[in-house]
């Protein structure tokens, strides 16, 4: 499959949800579960160890919450940090955060927590999951998001990026300041256009494309829907 632009990703999601009636929560569940499988693989055959998940307010953060739930259910030690105000979460991300709350999986708010605590957690983790930002990010990061990305890189631990490393431009593959340097990236439906830029490999690491249940018809209509979205 051809790599996808930012606009095509949005068009495919919209088509799957609005035209084929695929629930957005189902897509998030599928994405998170596939990412959790890869996280467990990166931990090694025993799937033991600790995982630190850094999540943002968007649907990538929601994917991170799903990952946390599935890893927790497998008995893996999970620490979740939220780099956003809770009232800024998307509806689907918030729904999955509430599930984590009911399962008593702690989620710390980075904006309010001691950033030194985040640094210590990341440095001691066997794997870090970057679920801070997704394909919609353009330009440089600021505030707690930027600081979290710097700390992810400074921890010098294996990193799994969800869909795209935070800070990497989906369309051009240009890295902002800062951008997560991942060991592996689990991306959904297809590679992103920016991954075609040779310099992006220093940030994506190994790229794994995961099927999240988007109907083939929606993917085949991406160009038409992309053009319709421009009008």
C-alpha positions in Angstrom: 0.0 0.0 0.0 1.1 3.5 -0.7 2.2 5.7 2.2 -0.5 8.1 3.5 -0.5 11.8 4.0 -1.9 13.5 7.1 -5.1 14.4 5.2 -5.5 10.9 3.8 -5.3 9.4 7.2 -8.1 11.7 8.4 -10.2 10.9 5.3 -9.8 7.1 5.8 -10.8 7.4 9.5 -13.8 9.6 8.6 -15.0 7.2 5.9 -14.7 4.1 8.1 -16.7 5.7 10.9 -19.3 7.7 8.9 -19.8 5.6 5.8 -19.1 2.1 7.1 -20.2 2.6 10.7 -17.1 1.3 12.3 -17.1 2.6 15.9 -14.1 4.9 16.6 -13.7 3.2 20.0 -13.3 -0.1 18.2 -10.5 1.4 16.0 -8.8 2.7 19.1 -9.1 -0.6 20.8 -7.6 -2.5 17.8 -4.8 0.0 17.6 -3.9 -0.2 21.2 -4.1 -4.0 21.3 -1.8 -4.3 18.3 0.6 -1.8 19.9 0.5 -3.8 23.2 1.4 -6.9 21.3 4.5 -5.2 19.9 5.4 -3.7 23.3 5.3 -7.2 24.8 7.5 -8.5 22.0 10.1 -5.7 22.6 10.2 -6.7 26.3 11.4 -10.1 25.3 10.2 -13.7 25.4 9.2 -13.6 29.1 7.2 -10.3 28.6 8.4 -9.2 32.0 9.6 -5.8 33.0 8.3 -2.3 33.4 6.7 -0.1 30.8 6.4 3.7 31.1 3.7 5.2 28.8 3.6 8.9 28.1 0.2 10.0 26.7 -1.2 13.2 25.2 -4.7 14.5 24.9 -5.5 13.2 21.5 -6.4 9.8 20.1 -2.7 8.8 20.4 -3.1 9.3 24.1 -6.2 7.1 24.0 -4.2 4.4 22.2 -1.7 4.7 25.0 -4.4 4.1 27.6 -5.5 1.0 25.7 -1.9 -0.2 25.6 -1.6 0.3 29.4 -4.8 -1.7 30.0 -3.7 -4.7 27.9 -0.2 -4.7 29.4 -1.6 -4.5 32.9 -3.9 -7.4 32.2 -0.9 -9.4 31.2 0.7 -8.7 34.6 3.2 -6.2 33.2 4.1 -3.3 35.5 2.8 -0.1 33.8 3.3 3.5 34.7 1.2 6.1 32.8 1.9 9.8 32.6 -0.5 12.3 31.0 1.0 15.3 29.3 -2.2 17.3 29.0 -5.1 18.7 31.0 -7.8 16.0 31.5 -10.5 18.3 30.2 -8.7 18.5 26.9 -8.9 14.8 26.2 -10.8 13.6 23.1 -14.0 11.7 24.0 -12.5 8.3 23.0 -9.3 9.0 25.0 -11.3 10.0 28.0 -13.4 6.8 27.8 -10.3 4.7 27.9 -8.8 6.8 30.7 -12.0 6.1 32.8 -11.5 2.3 32.2 -8.0 2.6 33.5 -9.2 4.5 36.5 -11.7 1.7 37.3 -9.0 -0.9 37.0 -6.9 1.2 39.5 -4.1 1.7 37.0 -2.5 5.0 38.2 -2.2 7.9 35.7 -0.1 10.8 36.8 -0.6 14.3 35.4 2.8 15.5 34.2 1.7 19.2 34.3 1.1 18.8 38.0 3.6 16.1 38.9 7.3 16.6 39.7 9.0 16.3 36.3 12.0 14.7 38.1 9.7 11.8 39.0 8.9 11.4 35.3 12.6 11.4 34.5 13.3 8.8 37.1 10.5 6.5 35.9 11.6 6.7 32.3 15.2 6.0 33.2 14.2 2.9 35.2 11.7 1.5 32.6 12.5 -1.5 30.4 10.4 0.1 27.7 9.0 3.6 27.1 5.8 4.1 25.0 5.5 7.4 23.2 1.8 8.1 22.8 2.1 11.9 23.2 1.2 13.2 19.7 0.2 11.9 16.4 0.0 12.7 12.7 -1.7 16.1 13.4 1.3 17.7 15.0 3.0 20.3 12.8 5.7 22.7 14.0 7.7 22.6 17.2 6.4 21.3 20.5 6.1 23.5 23.5 5.5 23.3 27.2 5.1 20.0 29.0 4.9 18.1 25.7 8.3 19.3 24.6 9.8 18.6 28.0 8.3 15.1 28.1 9.8 14.3 24.7 13.2 15.6 25.8 13.0 13.4 28.9 12.0 10.3 26.7 15.1 10.9 24.7 17.4 11.6 27.6 16.3 8.4 29.4 18.1 6.4 26.7 15.7 3.5 26.9 14.0 1.4 24.2 11.1 3.4 22.9 8.0 2.3 21.0 6.3 5.2 19.2 2.5 4.9 18.6 1.6 5.7 14.9 4.4 8.2 14.5 7.2 9.5 16.8 6.0 12.7 18.5 7.5 15.7 16.7 8.0 14.0 13.3 6.0 15.7 10.5 3.7 13.1 9.0 4.0 14.5 5.4 7.6 15.6 5.1 9.5 13.4 7.6 11.1 16.5 9.1 12.0 16.3 12.7 11.0 19.2 15.0 12.8 20.3 18.1 12.4 18.0 19.9 11.3 14.8 18.3 11.2 11.3 19.9 13.9 8.9 18.7 12.1 5.6 18.7 13.5 2.1 18.6 10.4 1.0 16.8 7.2 2.6 15.5 3.8 0.8 15.3 1.9 2.7 12.6 -1.7 2.0 11.6 -3.3 1.1 8.3 -0.1 2.1 6.2 3.2 3.8 6.5 3.0 7.6 6.7 4.3 9.7 3.8 7.0 11.3 6.0 8.6 7.8 6.6 9.7 7.8 2.9 12.2 10.5 3.8 15.5 8.7 4.5 16.3 11.0 7.5 13.1 9.9 9.2 14.6 6.4 9.9 16.7 7.9 12.7 13.5 8.7 14.6 11.1 5.9 13.6 13.5 2.9 14.0 11.9 -0.3 12.8 8.4 0.4 11.4 5.6 -2.1 11.9 2.3 -1.6 10.0 -0.7 -2.8 12.0 -4.2 -3.6 10.7 -6.8 -2.0 12.9 -9.9 -3.1 11.1 -10.4 -0.2 8.6 -12.5 -1.6 5.7 -10.5 -2.0 2.5 -13.2 0.1 0.7 -12.4 3.1 2.9 -8.7 2.8 2.1 -9.3 2.5 -1.6 -11.4 5.7 -1.5 -8.7 7.8 0.2 -7.7 9.8 -2.8 -11.3 10.8 -3.6 -12.1 11.6 0.0 -8.8 13.6 0.3 -9.8 15.7 -2.7 -13.3 16.2 -1.3 -11.8 17.4 2.0 -10.0 20.2 0.2 -13.3 21.8 -1.0 
